[in-house]
């Protein structure tokens, strides 16, 4: 068992500064045959962090929010499990 963290920081001056950190337990089911985390799993963790912060900012329940699109995601390096 390993833990992965997603840290969201406001560095673009969008309102007051914030830090949000979510932790996930990384399981063998999250890795491919080479021992790297599936990109879709990492993207789902990023979406969870984004929705949590959007919910806080909008003062609405997470279930009432929706991510309409993601234009591009680039991973700087692989994530080993």
N, C-alpha and C positions, 0 to 999 in steps of 0.2 A: 504494500500500500504506500502510495506517495500522495503528496498534496500538490495541487497546482493553484496558483493565485492569479487573479485578474485584478489589476490595479488601474483604475480610471482616474485620470487627473485632468483638471481644467487648467489648461495652459494657454487658452486663447482669449481670456478675458470675458468669458460668457457668464456674467453675473459673479456671485461670490465664489471664491475658491472652494474646492471640495476634494476629498479623497474618498474613494470607495474601493474596498478590497473584499473580494469573494474568494473563498477557498473551496476547492473540489477535491475529492478523493479520486486519484487516478487508479483505475482498475485495469487488469489485463485486457478486458474487452475494449478498452479505449485505444489499444495499440494495434498496429499492423504487424505483418510477419517479420519486419525488420526492427521492431521494438520502438517505433516512432508513434507519437500520438496522431490519430486521424485529424486532419485539418477541420473536418466538419464538427468534430467534438469541441475543438478549441473555439471555433466560430460560435457554437451554441453557448459556450461559457462567456464569450464576449457579449453576445446578445443578452444573456441573463444580466450581466453587469450594466449594460446600456439601459435595459428596461427598468432595472431597480433605480438607477439614477434619474431617468426620465419620470418615473413615478413620484420620486421625491420632489423633483422640481415642479412638476405639474400638479402635485397634491391630488393625484388620482390613483386608483387601484391599478396594479400591474395588468390585471385581466382586461382593463378597458383601453390599453395601449397596444399599438401595433407597429412593428418595423416594416415600413413599406418596401424598402429596397436597400441593397448594399451594392455600391458601384464597383468597389475593388477591395480586395484583401491581399496583402503580400506578407508572407512570413519571412522574416529576416534570416531565420535559421530553423533547423528541425528541432522538434521537441522530443527528447528521449524519455522513455518511460523507465 
